[in-house]
Amino acid sequence: MDRSDRRRGLQLPLGIVLFVVAEVVMTGLAALLGGPWALLLGACVGAALGIGGYLLIVGPIGGSPGLGLRGRGKLAELAVGLVLGTALMALAVGLIALLGGYRVTGFSASPQLLAPLAIGIGAGFLEEILFRGVLLRVLDSWVGSWAALAITSLLFGLIHMTNPGASVLTALGLVVEAGVLLGAAYLLTRRLWLVIGIHIAWNTVQGGVFSSSVSGTGEQRGLLLAETNGPDWLTGGSMGIEGSLVTVLLGFAVGIVMLVLATRRGHVLPSVRTERRRAAGES
């Protein structure tokens, strides 16, 4: 696979700046216009800005390393990600319900679907472009896949500590759960579409179907009316379903399976410097 990109030291800060600018534009539009449709519009504009900025960073600046967002099979990978993210969230809810932590009480006559979809699109594109498309990819070249996965998973958990209701424990849960799962999904394909699909579905289904808070962003009124009962380790508390120990363990387990598959594909690699040293020693 292509790891011949240039100016990695410049790509890294530019990726962070891109993330901040896109987030400001997204939240600014939503606040300026107001309402659920404004949230969705802001998320779509932010996502488009993120994609355009990423293509600039990895294109003229980075020398077009790998496929990233380009190449064949994009829609197929995105669709698989959407299905997988939906299935994971549904399975987590099912297990929590079996343990007595979640009970469906009916169906909403007027579900609010736009806000969860906006959360899914905004986070799915912008967070994945930053954490996997820029940070993981660049660090992977510098320190190797395992160290890059560990660092980006930790950073992913820490940035969510700014969310309402977050704590050190919930941040560690996201490190183990989403950081590993999403990082592994990127390493499996070495592209962003699978991981973007998982992230979009994860957030959208959590709030839009199961009426759960998404990363502590507030209670959602989705398709299902439900009651939660039990300790926070089971229900997820104010962080929502993704804060449940059940969801953490499930996401981690699927992430491990993906890492095994990525290793078998030869996608888990040492640093570029180590690769070159080994190649020179063999020649």
DOTITI-692486 format. One line per 3 residues: number of its first residue (from 1); their letters; for each residue x, y, z of C-alpha. Coordinates in steps of 0.1 Angstrom, whole numbers. Example, Ala and Ser with C-alpha at 12.3 -4.5 7.8 and 13.67 -1.06 7.14 Angstrom:
REM DOTITI-692486
1) AS) 123,-45,78 | 137,-11,71 $
END
This chain:
REM DOTITI-692486
1) MDR) 0,0,0 | 11,36,-7 | 28,53,23 $
4) SDR) 49,76,2 | 31,108,12 | 50,140,18 $
7) RRG) 50,168,43 | 34,147,72 | 45,174,97 $
10) LQL) 24,199,78 | -6,175,72 | -10,170,109 $
13) PLG) -17,206,120 | -36,214,88 | -59,184,97 $
16) IVL) -65,198,131 | -72,233,117 | -96,218,92 $
19) FVV) -115,200,119 | -119,231,140 | -130,253,111 $
22) AEV) -155,227,99 | -169,223,134 | -173,261,138 $
25) VMT) -190,264,104 | -213,235,113 | -223,248,147 $
28) GLA) -225,284,135 | -249,276,108 | -271,255,131 $
31) ALL) -271,284,157 | -277,311,131 | -307,294,114 $
34) GGP) -321,275,143 | -342,243,142 | -336,206,133 $
37) WAL) -333,213,96 | -306,239,104 | -287,212,124 $
40) LLG) -288,188,94 | -278,216,70 | -249,226,92 $
43) ACV) -238,189,94 | -239,185,56 | -220,217,50 $
46) GAA) -194,208,76 | -190,173,61 | -186,188,26 $
49) LGI) -160,212,39 | -142,184,57 | -141,163,26 $
52) GGY) -128,191,4 | -102,201,30 | -90,165,33 $
55) LLI) -86,160,-4 | -65,191,-4 | -44,179,25 $
58) VGP) -37,145,10 | -36,157,-26 | -14,187,-35 $
61) IGG) 1,188,0 | 6,152,8 | 12,138,-27 $
64) SPG) -20,117,-28 | -11,88,-5 | -33,58,-6 $
67) LGL) -69,59,-16 | -85,76,14 | -118,88,0 $
70) RGR) -111,79,-36 | -111,46,-56 | -137,20,-65 $
73) GKL) -161,4,-40 | -168,36,-20 | -206,31,-18 $
76) AEL) -202,-6,-10 | -179,1,19 | -202,29,31 $
79) AVG) -232,6,29 | -214,-21,49 | -204,4,75 $
82) LVL) -240,16,78 | -253,-19,82 | -226,-29,107 $
85) GTA) -231,2,128 | -268,-3,129 | -264,-40,138 $
88) LMA) -239,-33,166 | -262,-7,182 | -293,-30,179 $
91) LAV) -274,-59,194 | -261,-38,223 | -297,-26,230 $
94) GLI) -310,-61,228 | -284,-74,253 | -291,-44,277 $
97) ALL) -328,-52,274 | -322,-89,283 | -303,-77,314 $
100) GGY) -333,-55,324 | -318,-21,315 | -339,-11,286 $
103) RVT) -376,-16,279 | -397,-4,249 | -430,12,260 $
106) GFS) -443,22,226 | -437,41,193 | -434,78,189 $
109) ASP) -461,95,169 | -437,123,159 | -401,111,162 $
112) QLL) -373,136,159 | -350,121,134 | -332,151,120 $
115) APL) -311,159,150 | -297,123,154 | -290,122,117 $
118) AIG) -272,155,119 | -251,142,149 | -244,111,129 $
121) IGA) -233,129,97 | -214,156,115 | -194,133,137 $
124) GFL) -192,105,111 | -174,127,86 | -155,153,106 $
127) EEI) -142,131,135 | -132,103,111 | -114,126,87 $
130) LFR) -94,140,116 | -88,109,138 | -85,82,112 $
133) GVL) -79,101,79 | -52,124,93 | -40,114,128 $
136) LRV) -40,77,124 | -27,77,89 | 2,101,97 $
139) LDS) 11,85,130 | 9,51,113 | 38,62,91 $
142) WVG) 58,76,120 | 54,50,147 | 36,20,132 $
145) SWA) 0,8,132 | -2,-5,168 | 11,27,184 $
148) ALA) -9,49,161 | -41,30,170 | -33,33,207 $
151) ITS) -26,71,205 | -56,80,184 | -80,58,205 $
154) LLF) -68,77,236 | -72,111,219 | -107,101,207 $
157) GLI) -117,93,243 | -102,124,257 | -119,148,232 $
160) HMT) -153,134,243 | -146,144,279 | -158,179,269 $
163) NPG) -193,165,263 | -220,170,289 | -221,142,314 $
166) ASV) -187,128,304 | -162,115,330 | -129,98,330 $
169) LTA) -146,64,331 | -168,72,300 | -138,86,282 $
172) LGL) -119,53,289 | -150,34,277 | -148,53,244 $
175) VVE) -111,46,241 | -117,8,244 | -150,8,225 $
178) AGV) -151,33,197 | -114,42,195 | -104,5,188 $
181) LLG) -135,-3,167 | -132,27,144 | -94,26,142 $
184) AAY) -96,-11,133 | -122,-4,106 | -99,21,90 $
187) LLT) -69,-3,91 | -90,-31,77 | -97,-11,45 $
190) RRL) -71,16,47 | -99,39,35 | -125,61,53 $
193) WLV) -158,49,39 | -164,19,61 | -155,37,93 $
196) IGI) -176,67,83 | -206,44,77 | -202,28,111 $
199) HIA) -199,61,129 | -230,76,111 | -252,46,118 $
202) WNT) -239,43,154 | -250,79,163 | -281,81,142 $
205) VQG) -296,48,153 | -287,53,189 | -307,86,191 $
208) GVF) -331,83,161 | -343,47,168 | -337,39,204 $
211) SSS) -342,75,218 | -309,75,236 | -286,104,244 $
214) VSG) -256,103,220 | -223,109,238 | -241,129,265 $
217) TGE) -256,154,240 | -291,151,255 | -321,128,254 $
220) QRG) -335,122,219 | -371,113,210 | -366,86,183 $
223) LLL) -389,60,168 | -391,39,200 | -404,52,233 $
226) AET) -384,34,260 | -375,33,297 | -341,26,311 $
229) NGP) -336,11,345 | -305,0,364 | -270,12,372 $
232) DWL) -251,34,348 | -227,7,339 | -256,-12,323 $
235) TGG) -277,17,309 | -249,40,300 | -263,68,322 $
238) SMG) -262,103,308 | -238,92,280 | -265,70,264 $
241) IEG) -263,35,252 | -227,38,241 | -217,44,277 $
244) SLV) -230,10,288 | -203,-17,297 | -223,-40,273 $
247) TVL) -217,-17,244 | -181,-11,253 | -173,-48,254 $
250) LGF) -192,-54,222 | -175,-27,203 | -141,-38,216 $
253) AVG) -148,-74,206 | -157,-65,170 | -127,-42,168 $
256) IVM) -104,-71,178 | -119,-92,150 | -113,-64,125 $
259) LVL) -77,-61,137 | -71,-98,132 | -85,-95,97 $
262) ATR) -64,-64,90 | -33,-82,102 | -40,-111,79 $
265) RGH) -44,-87,50 | -10,-72,58 | -25,-38,67 $
268) VLP) -10,-36,102 | 25,-23,96 | 56,-10,113 $
271) SVR) 67,26,108 | 80,36,74 | 115,40,88 $
274) TER) 114,4,102 | 101,-9,68 | 129,8,49 $
277) RRA) 155,-5,74 | 142,-40,70 | 141,-37,32 $
280) AGE) 177,-24,31 | 188,-53,54 | 172,-78,30 $
283) S) 187,-64,-1 $
END
